[in-house]
Protein backbone atom coordinates (compact mmCIF):
# COMPACT_ATOMS: atom_id res chain seq x y z
CA UNK A 1 0.00 0.00 0.00
CA UNK A 2 1.19 3.52 -0.75
CA UNK A 3 0.77 6.61 1.36
CA UNK A 4 -0.73 9.81 0.02
CA UNK A 5 2.59 10.90 -1.46
CA UNK A 6 2.89 7.73 -3.52
CA UNK A 7 5.52 6.22 -1.24
CA UNK A 8 5.52 2.81 0.40
CA UNK A 9 3.81 2.74 3.78
CA UNK A 10 6.94 2.26 5.84
CA UNK A 11 9.80 4.49 6.83
CA UNK A 12 11.96 2.96 4.10
CA UNK A 13 11.32 5.89 1.80
CA UNK A 14 12.58 9.42 1.29
CA UNK A 15 11.16 12.72 0.25
CA UNK A 16 12.51 13.06 -3.33
CA UNK A 17 12.56 16.84 -2.96
CA UNK A 18 15.39 16.47 -0.43
CA UNK A 19 17.63 15.09 -3.16
CA UNK A 20 16.72 18.10 -5.27
CA UNK A 21 17.93 20.40 -2.47
CA UNK A 22 21.27 18.56 -2.15
CA UNK A 23 24.19 20.67 -3.38
CA UNK A 24 27.14 18.28 -3.08
CA UNK A 25 27.78 18.72 0.64
CA UNK A 26 30.32 16.28 2.10
CA UNK A 27 29.77 16.02 5.87
CA UNK A 28 26.07 15.30 6.45
CA UNK A 29 23.97 14.61 9.53
CA UNK A 30 20.70 12.81 8.77
CA UNK A 31 18.36 13.18 11.74
CA UNK A 32 15.54 10.66 11.55
CA UNK A 33 17.60 8.53 9.18
CA UNK A 34 15.34 5.46 9.57
CA UNK A 35 16.77 2.62 7.45
CA UNK A 36 19.53 4.75 5.93
CA UNK A 37 17.84 4.97 2.54
CA UNK A 38 18.59 8.69 2.17
CA UNK A 39 22.28 8.06 2.87
CA UNK A 40 22.37 5.50 0.07
CA UNK A 41 20.77 7.94 -2.35
CA UNK A 42 23.11 10.79 -1.38
CA UNK A 43 26.20 8.60 -1.71
CA UNK A 44 25.01 7.57 -5.14
CA UNK A 45 25.08 11.26 -6.03
CA UNK A 46 28.40 11.93 -4.28
CA UNK A 47 30.67 9.04 -3.34
CA UNK A 48 32.75 11.40 -1.15
CA UNK A 49 29.83 12.13 1.17
CA UNK A 50 30.28 11.11 4.80
CA UNK A 51 26.92 10.64 6.46
CA UNK A 52 26.10 10.25 10.14
CA UNK A 53 22.62 9.11 11.12
CA UNK A 54 20.46 9.67 14.20
CA UNK A 55 17.22 7.88 14.95
CA UNK A 56 15.06 6.74 17.83
CA UNK A 57 15.36 3.04 16.96
CA UNK A 58 18.28 0.82 15.90
CA UNK A 59 19.39 0.71 12.30
CA UNK A 60 18.38 -2.54 10.53
CA UNK A 61 21.36 -4.89 10.36
CA UNK A 62 21.15 -5.25 6.59
CA UNK A 63 21.50 -1.45 6.23
CA UNK A 64 24.26 -0.83 8.75
CA UNK A 65 26.77 -0.04 5.98
CA UNK A 66 24.65 2.75 4.52
CA UNK A 67 25.89 5.21 7.17
CA UNK A 68 29.41 6.08 8.25
CA UNK A 69 28.25 6.40 11.85
CA UNK A 70 24.97 6.02 13.70
CA UNK A 71 23.52 7.09 17.06
CA UNK A 72 20.30 6.16 18.83
CA UNK A 73 18.96 9.37 20.37
CA UNK A 74 15.60 10.48 21.75
CA UNK A 75 15.74 14.14 20.80
CA UNK A 76 13.04 15.03 23.32
CA UNK A 77 14.89 13.58 26.30
CA UNK A 78 18.58 13.28 25.37
CA UNK A 79 21.30 15.69 24.34
CA UNK A 80 22.77 15.57 20.86
CA UNK A 81 25.94 13.47 20.63
CA UNK A 82 29.42 14.98 20.50
CA UNK A 83 30.81 14.81 16.98
CA UNK A 84 34.38 15.03 15.71
CA UNK A 85 33.53 17.55 13.02
CA UNK A 86 31.01 20.19 12.02
CA UNK A 87 28.45 19.39 9.33
CA UNK A 88 28.02 20.96 5.91
CA UNK A 89 24.42 19.77 5.84
CA UNK A 90 21.86 18.60 8.39
CA UNK A 91 18.67 16.93 7.16
CA UNK A 92 15.41 16.93 9.14
CA UNK A 93 13.08 15.07 6.81
CA UNK A 94 9.62 14.92 8.40
CA UNK A 95 11.08 15.08 11.91
CA UNK A 96 10.07 18.38 13.55
CA UNK A 97 6.40 17.45 13.75
CA UNK A 98 7.33 14.48 15.98
CA UNK A 99 9.15 16.57 18.60
CA UNK A 100 7.88 18.23 21.76
CA UNK A 101 10.17 21.26 21.35
CA UNK A 102 11.33 21.56 17.73
CA UNK A 103 12.37 25.16 18.43
CA UNK A 104 15.00 24.02 20.92
CA UNK A 105 16.33 21.37 18.57
CA UNK A 106 16.72 23.89 15.75
CA UNK A 107 18.58 26.32 18.01
CA UNK A 108 20.91 23.59 19.27
CA UNK A 109 21.74 22.41 15.77
CA UNK A 110 23.57 25.67 15.04
CA UNK A 111 26.45 24.40 17.15
CA UNK A 112 26.84 21.43 14.80
CA UNK A 113 26.90 23.41 11.56
CA UNK A 114 30.06 24.45 9.74
CA UNK A 115 30.32 28.16 8.92
CA UNK A 116 28.86 27.47 5.47
CA UNK A 117 26.45 24.82 6.74
CA UNK A 118 22.81 24.48 5.77
CA UNK A 119 19.76 22.58 7.06
CA UNK A 120 17.05 20.94 4.94
CA UNK A 121 13.63 20.67 6.60
CA UNK A 122 10.42 19.08 5.36
CA UNK A 123 7.12 19.16 7.26
CA UNK A 124 3.51 18.20 6.44
CA UNK A 125 0.96 20.96 5.77
CA UNK A 126 -1.94 20.78 8.24
CA UNK A 127 -3.75 23.48 6.21
CA UNK A 128 -4.17 21.27 3.14
CA UNK A 129 -7.67 21.50 1.71
CA UNK A 130 -8.63 17.92 2.66
CA UNK A 131 -7.80 18.60 6.31
CA UNK A 132 -9.67 21.93 6.24
CA UNK A 133 -12.78 20.29 4.84
CA UNK A 134 -12.67 17.58 7.49
CA UNK A 135 -12.38 20.24 10.19
CA UNK A 136 -15.45 21.98 8.79
CA UNK A 137 -17.29 18.73 9.41
CA UNK A 138 -15.89 18.47 12.91
CA UNK A 139 -13.41 15.70 12.12
CA UNK A 140 -9.80 15.56 13.35
CA UNK A 141 -9.03 11.88 13.01
CA UNK A 142 -5.52 10.48 13.37
CA UNK A 143 -4.19 7.91 10.90
CA UNK A 144 -1.25 5.52 10.62
CA UNK A 145 0.65 7.77 8.21
CA UNK A 146 0.41 11.02 6.28
CA UNK A 147 -0.47 14.50 7.50
CA UNK A 148 -2.61 13.12 10.34
CA UNK A 149 -0.04 10.56 11.46
CA UNK A 150 -0.93 9.62 15.04
CA UNK A 151 2.72 10.14 16.14
CA UNK A 152 2.70 13.85 15.21
CA UNK A 153 2.97 16.16 18.20
CA UNK A 154 3.08 19.44 16.26
CA UNK A 155 1.13 20.67 13.26
CA UNK A 156 2.41 23.31 10.85
CA UNK A 157 1.02 25.69 8.28
CA UNK A 158 3.36 27.53 5.95
CA UNK A 159 3.17 30.57 8.23
CA UNK A 160 3.88 28.72 11.47
CA UNK A 161 6.84 26.69 10.14
CA UNK A 162 8.35 29.88 8.72
CA UNK A 163 7.88 31.59 12.07
CA UNK A 164 9.55 28.67 13.82
CA UNK A 165 12.54 28.84 11.47
CA UNK A 166 12.97 32.60 11.83
CA UNK A 167 12.48 32.62 15.61
CA UNK A 168 15.09 29.87 15.94
CA UNK A 169 17.58 32.21 14.27
CA UNK A 170 17.64 31.07 10.64
CA UNK A 171 17.07 32.54 7.21
CA UNK A 172 15.23 30.70 4.44
CA UNK A 173 17.25 30.28 1.26
CA UNK A 174 14.89 28.08 -0.70
CA UNK A 175 11.33 26.86 -0.33
CA UNK A 176 9.15 24.49 -2.33
CA UNK A 177 5.85 22.75 -1.83
CA UNK A 178 4.89 19.15 -2.53
CA UNK A 179 1.58 17.84 -3.77
CA UNK A 180 0.17 14.51 -2.74
CA UNK A 181 -0.21 11.80 -5.35
CA UNK A 182 -3.97 12.35 -5.51
CA UNK A 183 -3.54 16.10 -6.08
CA UNK A 184 -0.50 15.98 -8.37
CA UNK A 185 -2.65 17.15 -11.30
CA UNK A 186 -3.47 20.25 -9.28
CA UNK A 187 0.23 20.91 -8.85
CA UNK A 188 0.63 21.04 -12.63
CA UNK A 189 -2.28 23.47 -12.93
CA UNK A 190 -1.13 25.75 -10.13
CA UNK A 191 2.47 25.96 -11.22
CA UNK A 192 1.39 27.20 -14.61
CA UNK A 193 -1.21 29.78 -13.70
CA UNK A 194 -2.15 32.71 -11.52
CA UNK A 195 -3.84 30.22 -9.19
CA UNK A 196 -0.38 29.64 -7.76
CA UNK A 197 -1.45 31.83 -4.85
CA UNK A 198 -3.61 28.95 -3.65
CA UNK A 199 -0.81 26.40 -3.44
CA UNK A 200 -1.07 26.32 0.37
CA UNK A 201 -4.48 24.70 -0.01
CA UNK A 202 -3.26 21.83 -2.14
CA UNK A 203 0.30 21.12 -1.04
CA UNK A 204 0.82 18.24 1.37
CA UNK A 205 4.30 19.24 2.51
CA UNK A 206 6.66 22.21 2.64
CA UNK A 207 10.41 21.86 2.23
CA UNK A 208 13.04 24.46 3.10
CA UNK A 209 16.79 24.94 2.91
CA UNK A 210 17.90 27.30 5.64
CA UNK A 211 21.05 28.81 7.16
CA UNK A 212 21.77 30.59 10.43
CA UNK A 213 21.05 34.32 10.41
CA UNK A 214 24.13 36.50 10.46
C-alpha positions in Angstrom: 0.0 0.0 0.0 1.2 3.5 -0.8 0.8 6.6 1.4 -0.7 9.8 0.0 2.6 10.9 -1.5 2.9 7.7 -3.5 5.5 6.2 -1.2 5.5 2.8 0.4 3.8 2.7 3.8 6.9 2.3 5.8 9.8 4.5 6.8 12.0 3.0 4.1 11.3 5.9 1.8 12.6 9.4 1.3 11.2 12.7 0.2 12.5 13.1 -3.3 12.6 16.8 -3.0 15.4 16.5 -0.4 17.6 15.1 -3.2 16.7 18.1 -5.3 17.9 20.4 -2.5 21.3 18.6 -2.2 24.2 20.7 -3.4 27.1 18.3 -3.1 27.8 18.7 0.6 30.3 16.3 2.1 29.8 16.0 5.9 26.1 15.3 6.5 24.0 14.6 9.5 20.7 12.8 8.8 18.4 13.2 11.7 15.5 10.7 11.6 17.6 8.5 9.2 15.3 5.5 9.6 16.8 2.6 7.5 19.5 4.8 5.9 17.8 5.0 2.5 18.6 8.7 2.2 22.3 8.1 2.9 22.4 5.5 0.1 20.8 7.9 -2.4 23.1 10.8 -1.4 26.2 8.6 -1.7 25.0 7.6 -5.1 25.1 11.3 -6.0 28.4 11.9 -4.3 30.7 9.0 -3.3 32.7 11.4 -1.2 29.8 12.1 1.2 30.3 11.1 4.8 26.9 10.6 6.5 26.1 10.3 10.1 22.6 9.1 11.1 20.5 9.7 14.2 17.2 7.9 15.0 15.1 6.7 17.8 15.4 3.0 17.0 18.3 0.8 15.9 19.4 0.7 12.3 18.4 -2.5 10.5 21.4 -4.9 10.4 21.2 -5.2 6.6 21.5 -1.4 6.2 24.3 -0.8 8.7 26.8 0.0 6.0 24.6 2.7 4.5 25.9 5.2 7.2 29.4 6.1 8.3 28.3 6.4 11.9 25.0 6.0 13.7 23.5 7.1 17.1 20.3 6.2 18.8 19.0 9.4 20.4 15.6 10.5 21.8 15.7 14.1 20.8 13.0 15.0 23.3 14.9 13.6 26.3 18.6 13.3 25.4 21.3 15.7 24.3 22.8 15.6 20.9 25.9 13.5 20.6 29.4 15.0 20.5 30.8 14.8 17.0 34.4 15.0 15.7 33.5 17.6 13.0 31.0 20.2 12.0 28.5 19.4 9.3 28.0 21.0 5.9 24.4 19.8 5.8 21.9 18.6 8.4 18.7 16.9 7.2 15.4 16.9 9.1 13.1 15.1 6.8 9.6 14.9 8.4 11.1 15.1 11.9 10.1 18.4 13.6 6.4 17.4 13.8 7.3 14.5 16.0 9.1 16.6 18.6 7.9 18.2 21.8 10.2 21.3 21.3 11.3 21.6 17.7 12.4 25.2 18.4 15.0 24.0 20.9 16.3 21.4 18.6 16.7 23.9 15.7 18.6 26.3 18.0 20.9 23.6 19.3 21.7 22.4 15.8 23.6 25.7 15.0 26.5 24.4 17.2 26.8 21.4 14.8 26.9 23.4 11.6 30.1 24.4 9.7 30.3 28.2 8.9 28.9 27.5 5.5 26.5 24.8 6.7 22.8 24.5 5.8 19.8 22.6 7.1 17.1 20.9 4.9 13.6 20.7 6.6 10.4 19.1 5.4 7.1 19.2 7.3 3.5 18.2 6.4 1.0 21.0 5.8 -1.9 20.8 8.2 -3.7 23.5 6.2 -4.2 21.3 3.1 -7.7 21.5 1.7 -8.6 17.9 2.7 -7.8 18.6 6.3 -9.7 21.9 6.2 -12.8 20.3 4.8 -12.7 17.6 7.5 -12.4 20.2 10.2 -15.4 22.0 8.8 -17.3 18.7 9.4 -15.9 18.5 12.9 -13.4 15.7 12.1 -9.8 15.6 13.3 -9.0 11.9 13.0 -5.5 10.5 13.4 -4.2 7.9 10.9 -1.3 5.5 10.6 0.6 7.8 8.2 0.4 11.0 6.3 -0.5 14.5 7.5 -2.6 13.1 10.3 0.0 10.6 11.5 -0.9 9.6 15.0 2.7 10.1 16.1 2.7 13.8 15.2 3.0 16.2 18.2 3.1 19.4 16.3 1.1 20.7 13.3 2.4 23.3 10.9 1.0 25.7 8.3 3.4 27.5 5.9 3.2 30.6 8.2 3.9 28.7 11.5 6.8 26.7 10.1 8.4 29.9 8.7 7.9 31.6 12.1 9.6 28.7 13.8 12.5 28.8 11.5 13.0 32.6 11.8 12.5 32.6 15.6 15.1 29.9 15.9 17.6 32.2 14.3 17.6 31.1 10.6 17.1 32.5 7.2 15.2 30.7 4.4 17.3 30.3 1.3 14.9 28.1 -0.7 11.3 26.9 -0.3 9.2 24.5 -2.3 5.8 22.7 -1.8 4.9 19.2 -2.5 1.6 17.8 -3.8 0.2 14.5 -2.7 -0.2 11.8 -5.4 -4.0 12.3 -5.5 -3.5 16.1 -6.1 -0.5 16.0 -8.4 -2.6 17.1 -11.3 -3.5 20.3 -9.3 0.2 20.9 -8.9 0.6 21.0 -12.6 -2.3 23.5 -12.9 -1.1 25.7 -10.1 2.5 26.0 -11.2 1.4 27.2 -14.6 -1.2 29.8 -13.7 -2.1 32.7 -11.5 -3.8 30.2 -9.2 -0.4 29.6 -7.8 -1.5 31.8 -4.8 -3.6 28.9 -3.6 -0.8 26.4 -3.4 -1.1 26.3 0.4 -4.5 24.7 0.0 -3.3 21.8 -2.1 0.3 21.1 -1.0 0.8 18.2 1.4 4.3 19.2 2.5 6.7 22.2 2.6 10.4 21.9 2.2 13.0 24.5 3.1 16.8 24.9 2.9 17.9 27.3 5.6 21.0 28.8 7.2 21.8 30.6 10.4 21.0 34.3 10.4 24.1 36.5 10.5 
